[in-house]
Amino acid sequence: MSPPVAPPGWSRWLVPPAALSVHLSIGQAYAWSVFKPPLESALGLSGTQSALPFQLGIVMLGLSAAFGGTLVERNGPRWAMTVALICFSSGFLLSALGAATEQYWLIVLGYGFVGGIGLGIGYISPVSTLIKWFPDRPGMATGIAIMGFGGGALIASPWSAQMLESFGSDSSGIALAFLVHGLTYAVFMTLGVLLVRVPRSEKPVEGAPSALAGPQVSARNAVRTPQFWCLWVVLCMNVTAGIGILEKAAPMITDFFADTSTPVTVSAAAGFVALLSAANMAGRIGWSSTSDLIGRKNIYRVYLGVGAAMYALIALFGDSSKPLFILCALVILSFYGGGFATVPAYLKDLFGAYQVGAIHGRLLTAWSTAGVLGPLIVNWIADRQEEAGKHGSSLYGLSFVIMIGLLVVGFVANELVRPVHVRHHIPAPRQEAADVQRQQSESA
């Protein structure tokens, strides 16, 4: 299923909304916690069990992006968005059946496995297309789309909570909420499928550089380069540091100020989580756009170096100043979002636009790793410290030192990134043949 080639005069600014329709939908994944308490009550689940659909969904995101990236490049963004639509919506419909029949394994299968495939394919579906439409501003273009993934929860969280309040939080109410999600997201994602176009030429904008100018590296060759694995480490360390705060944000700020004269209330902790989500979303467009001006390597120096400094400030002075704690956490979460949004453009700089979507998909295995590593570090150490009789900010001191160390490792890995050796480039005749074949398939 090849997308139609844009007609003469087609505005490239119609492509980001197409990408946003997919990313705002699959960004619902960050709002899964809304369903956790009702599921635990209705089906008699533990907290660990109720987290399983989300955890499996993130694992499948990384795996499906890695293994499906080449198919996305070969078949085009319309095919990828259609697959994402079918899997993501079907995941909700299966989950609705599971909730209605009180068969929890169907919820895990639907939301976690089937929906997780939709997450991965949908996440990478617009990347290479946006880069080809915006060769002059690839960081801004991918930032606009990936911003949607960070902002999806801002829509889904209150919407889901309102549905559960209206339908009820028993198994039938949860099933109805899942059903509405599946049908609504199917309609919304269809807009992206119908709207997406590919450029007619390598230069969609007068005076802009060609998206396929310069050395090009295939996905198969890219994973054999040290640059790919340096970026894998960079992304993994940056995500680990951000998700370490994001996953435990509410109890963390409560613990930090529990022994002070101004303890944090439950509602204030919830507000802090909302602020972090906003910083995550803003960082995706703000920092990625900045990378177009100062360069990808320099922006990751900011993410990793300044991020380490923010962690150090929280560890040393966080429990004595609530504004300082909140400010540092917001900066770290903006770097977390910015790292996701900037990495496709970084890959394009190093490997070219030829198979950047497939390369991006393989790199997202770093996200799957960090999604396990970050929460494990913070939660495991906090539990051990509590068993040792510590409380308050003392529960997190060692975790923050480890996070600083990981960010330093990422900083060093970023410094080791160099231009890709010519032996990994696609030979010019082969590259030209590949471009002709791509253009023919897009025009079919």
Disulfide bonds with the S-S distance in Angstrom:
none
